[in-house]
Every structure is written in structure tokens, then in C-alpha cells.
Amino acid sequence: MNLFATKPIDRILAESEGKGGESLKRTLSAMALISLGIGAIIGAGIFTLTGVAAAQHAGPAVVYSFIIAAIGCAFAGFCYSEFSTMIPIAGSAYTYAYATMGELLAWIIGWALVLEYAVGASTVAVSWSAYCHSILQDMGIHLPQAIVASPYDPTPGSMNLLAVVIIAVISTILIIGIQESAKFNSLIVVIKLAVVVLFIGLGYFYIDRGNYTPFVPPNVTGEFGDYGWTGVLRAAGMIFFAYIGFDAVSTAAQEAKNPKRDMPIGIVGSLAVCTVLYILYALVLTGVVNYKDLNVAAPLAVAVDRMHDVPWMAKLMKLGSLAGLTSVMLVMLLGQSRVFYSMSRDGLLPRTFSTLHPRFSTPYQSNILLMIFVSLGAAFTPIAQLGELTSIGTLFAFVLVCIGIIIMRRTQPDLPRPFRTPLVPLVPILGVLANFALMASLRFTTWATFLGWMAIGLIVYFSYSHSRSNLQKSLSGRQ
């Protein structure tokens, strides 16, 4: 039993070109990849978590929290960029770990990514349903409570049918093709970027500079995370959820036209655009509304209410939020299906997850199964705050990707690297430290749930996946 056997790079690259089986179509340009990244990043995080993080932990200094989180992402982004040009194949961090740290750690990362993509998509679908229902009510359309809420919501219903419908629509678009999905995503990204930029531009004129004092509220209790600089760090761990998504760009590496050039542009470009927008957004939000008044589910709506001269902004913000959540679900479901595709190709999951549609060349059976399970989660679960749980799974993947770059530079120094992470090993080490610090700032209950999820993953691996692994079979001479 060789739990840490690595998958040879030449074998991975051969599979990415379709040798020995079917392959995904290469149709995505650099701009399409940037759009995918922005589509995944700007969503639930910016529209909901910013206000809560400011109110509970950081005050106006939530701006610093966004910068800290962005730095951690940047270190990881450089490492992702190097890997995605060396190994331009679907699977993202899972594939990179398989090539550097072995099968067991690759499985653990793949299992952790389920928290980011599938669980995250289900949660975002519930939020999308709430925004959609609100817009329909503004139009005079009142749906029965039975089909807009789960049985466990504060105001219970029978099932959240709106959430099921949007998951089904997005899954259908993903099945039809990656190029069509990218075009749909780009349209949505234009809408929500316009809304965010409009809020920043108009909100600037409503800023009360008195709301910036004190910029870093003092920590008077001495407890970690209760304002002060520890509050800034705690808020960074919380709003890290707002950055999740740029790594999903790497899951589409096997569908990029020129991955060696375009993947770094897509990863770093989307991260840079969103960081600038987040900082400006946080400055305007905490300038228009005092941070103490932002501990609400829809802080953006509170800010718009203070802008009395532009009453139409409220409806526009709802549409922007709806567009933001739609693109987040699209990229999350895309990322999850591509990770499962790679794991299935390696024998760690059933063959159905890597079966491609004869016409569309997409893993349609995986899309259908994900649609069913994500829809069930969205239909019957309340809007739980899974942001931290989603964040910890992603941060864990980031830490291992940074470690993987250091290992690859030592074990395979001569391998072609179209993009090279600068200042190795300094940048990867800083990436490990920054992202682990964000993990450490999260609550005990988040860690306990994460470790429980990992334990379930290990049971699945040892009871099913290990004995069916293509790599293990080749090592034992069974194929």
C-alpha cells in the first residue's frame, strides 16, 4: 500500500491531450478565464459578509482585512499559476497534489474542495432564491411560502423550489458546453460589475467621514477578534469567503486555448480586479453607514437607503446581487464537476463522473448527479452560515498548493515552467503562513466540522477509492 505514490507528470499531460481516452475541449480565452474568476469571486461575500465583518470585528478597518486576505490569496495565486501552466489539466489543487505529494493528500484536497464548490453552491442557491423572491414581490408577484423556504427556515415552507430551479438551469447550461457557459457567465459579470462600480461611484458622494473614526475600533475586552488588530485578522478569515473562486479558474485549465499563457492572466487578473473593487466597496460602505449599523443580512440595502436621492438604486442592487450569486453558482458547479472528472479518471471515483457527452464533450453525468444533490441541499436546508466552513476547506487547499511548489522545485527543477512563482521558496512559505494564520483565526466549531468531514473522506478513500485507484493498480501490476 503506497499512500504517497505520485502520479507522473508525463502521464498527466498525456491524459490532458486525450491520449488513452476522451478529452475536454480547449475553447476558453484569457478574457473568458478572467471573467470566470470574477464571476466566482464577486458574489455572496461582497454582498453579505462585508457588513457583518465590519460590525462584529473590524469596523472601517475591514479594508485592511480585505488587503490581508488578498495577500494570502496572491501568494497562493502565484503558486496556482505555476502549476496550471506546468500541468494544464482539470482538477486544480487535487491534480497538483497528486503530482507532488501523493495520492492520499490529493484525495484529501479533492474531498476538501467539495466544501468549497458543492456545499458553497447549495448555500448560494438559497441566497439566490431569497433575492429572486424579493424581486418578484416588488413586481407584485407573491409566491406561496411552501415553495420559497425549507421546512427548517424561521418561516418554514415545504421546499425551496426557486433554489432547485436555478440549480437545474445552470446545470443545463454547463452540460450544453463550456464555451456557452463562459458566454453566459461573461454577460452576468458585466451586469454585476456595473452595479458594484455604480454603487462605489455614487456612494462616494454620501460618505460621512465621521464614520471612519476610529478607523480601527479599540479592543476593550481583550478577547481575540473583538475589534483592534486581532479583530482585523478575524474579519480577514471571515471575509476570505469573498475571495473564493479565483482558484476555480485553474479547474478549467484543460479547456483553455493557450493555458501556458492564459492561466496566469486569468488567475492573477481576476484576483487583482476584485481586490481593487473590494477595497473601494468597503471604504464606501463603512463611510456611508456607521459600522455598528452593518450587522444585518443585507448591508448593501442599508447603505442604499441612506442614499435618498437615488431610490431606484435599491432595485438595481437587488438585480446586481442576483447576477452575482448566479455566476458564483455557475463557476462553483463547473469547478466541482471538473475536480470529480479528474478524480474519476484516476479511478478514485466511479466512472460516471468522467463520462463525456458525445456531442457537447462535457462531463454531463457528473453535472446531472451534482444537480440532484446540490438541489436537495438547497431545497431542504435553511440559509446556514457556511461561509467559514467553505473558507477552511479552500485555505487548506491553498496551503498544500504552496507546499507543492517547493517540493516540485526540488524534485523536478528542470521541468518546463512557462510561469514561475517569484522568490521561491519565500513566496510559497509566506503563502503557507498567511493562509494558515487565516485558518487559525476561524472558530473551534468550524475546525471540528472540518475535521469531521475529513474523517468521512478518509473512510471513503480506504473503503472504496484506494483499491480502485489506477495508480495503485499499475504499481501492483494489476493493469
Secondary structure, 3 states (H helix, E strand, C coil): CCCCCCCCHHHHHHHHCCCCCCCCCCCECHHHHHHHHHHHHCCHHHHHHHHHHHHHHHHHHHHHHHHHHHHHHHHHHHHHHHHHHHCCCCCCHHHHHHHHCCHHHHHHHHHHHHHHHHHHHHHHHHHHHHHHHHHHHHCCCCCCHHHECCCCCCCCCCCEHHHHHHHHHHHHHHHHCHHHHHHHHHHHHHHHHHHHHHHHHHHHHHCCHHHHCCCCCCCCCCCCCCCHHHHHHHHHHHHHHHHCCCCHHHHCHHHECCHHHHHHHHHHHHHHHHHHHHHHHHHHHHHHCCHHHCCCCCHHHHHHHHCCCCCCHHHHHHHHHHHHHHHHHHHHHHHHHHHHHHHHHCCCCCHHHHCCCCCCCCCHHHHHHHHHHHHHHHHHCCCCCCHHHHHHHHHHHHHHHHHHHHHHHHHCCCCCCCCCCCCCCHHHHHHHHHHHHHHHCCCHHHHHHHHHHHHHHHHHHHHHHHHHCHHHHHHHCCC
